Amino acid sequence: MAEVPFDDGNCFACGPDNAQGMHLHFEPDGDGVLCRATLDAKYQGWRGVVHGGIAMALIDEAMAHAAGFAGHRGVTASVNVRFRKPVPVGRPIAVRGWVTWHRRNVLGVEARVLDEAGTVLVQGEGSFVSRGPLDAAADRRNPSAAE
């Protein structure tokens, strides 16, 4: 098996130590994870709209955290994204992710970005490959690691 992924706090999406990052924070929510965020203009594409690559990063990150919630250190194998409506800059959004299936070391994952009213703005589905259990490394993703 390849090296176990290690979270050193510098992830662009969720790392607290990345000065340029989005500093997303996911919490358990039902059968998956949830992040509430408001993205500022530094993540803009067209005026007032979050860049499509950033919107894809939101989907990918929700899927990664969903894999973690299911107990796996997952890495992205594939992602299919559908942009339904623009993600607004400066407005609250919710990002949700969950595991839909698990076979051997592959997890099926889904994610959504929603606006304040619960309208789906971006949806994605994909697969993640487990590179080991969440507790395989003493890093910030391992809730049992001593800080």
N, C-alpha and C positions, 0 to 999 in steps of 0.2 A: 504494500500500500504506500502511496505517496506520503510525503511529510504532512503532519497534522497542521492545519491552518492555525495561526496564532494571532489573537487580537491584541495589538500593542497600543490601541487607543488612537491611531492615526487614520482610521477609515474615513474617507471623504464624506460618506453619508452619515455615519453615527459616531465617529470618533470624537471624544471630548477634547483631545489634544491637537486636532487639526484646525488651525486658525482659519483656513479657507472653507472648511467643511460646513455641512448643513446642521450638524449636531442633533440629528434625529434621535428620539428616545422611544423605544417600543416597550409596551407592557403587555402581559397576558390579557386576553380578552376572549372569554368563551373558549372556543376550540382553536383559537389562533392568537394573533398579536395585533395591537393597535398603536398607532402613533398619531398624535395631534400636532400640527405644525402650521406655521405661517412663513412662507418663503419670501424673502425680500428681493429687491430689484437686481441684486448681483447674480441671481439665477434666471434672469429674464432672457427670452428669445425676442419675439416680437413685443412691442410695447404692451405692458400690462399682463403678459402671458409668460408662464414658466417655460423655459427652453425644453424642447422635446426630449433631449438627452437627459436632462435632469428629471423629467417625469418618468422616463424609463428607469433611472437610478432609484427613484422612489419605489417602483414596482419590484425591482431586483432586491432592494434592501428589505422590503417587507417579506419577500420570499425567503431570504436568508435568515431573518429572525424567526419566521415560522418554522423553518427547519431546526433552528436552535431550540425553540419552544418544544418541539417534538423530540429533543434530546440529541440532535446531530450537529456536527460541524460540517455544514454543507457548502459546496461550491457550485456555482452555476454551470449547468450543462447546456440548457437551452431556455430561451424565453421568447414568447410570442406576445406582442403588445398591440392593443387596439386603443387608439386615441378617439374618444367619443366626443369630448368637449374640451376646450382649453382649460388648463390649470391656471387659476389667477395668481398673480403676484400680490402679496400684501393682504390676502384673505385667508381665513382659517380653512384648513383641509384636514381630512382624516385619511390615514393610510392603513389598510388592513391586509393581513396575509394569513394563510392557513395551508396546511398539508392536506391534500385530497386522497393520496394513496402512498403506499410504501411497499416496495418489493426489493428484497436483498439490500443493496446499498444505494438504491435510487428512490428519491421521493418526488411525487407529483405535487406541485405547489401552485397556488393561485393568489392573486393580490388585486386590490382595487384602490384607486384614489378617488375620494368623494368630496363634494363641496359641503358647505354648512347645512344645506337642505337634505343631504344624503344622496344627491344625484351622482351617478357614476361618471367620472371624468375620464379616467383611464383604467383599463382592465388588462390583466396579463395572466398567462398560465405558462408553466414551464416545468423543467425537471432539474433537480439538484442531486449531486452525487455526495453521499456521506463519506467524509474522510476520517470518521471516528466519532466517538461519543463526545458530548459537550464537555464532560469532565476529563478529557484526554490531555488537557493543558491547563496549567495554573495561570490563567489570564482573566481579563475582565468579563468574558462571556461565561465563565464558569462560576456559577453562584456559590459553589462550595469552596472555592479557592480563598485562602486567607489574604486579606488586603493589608 
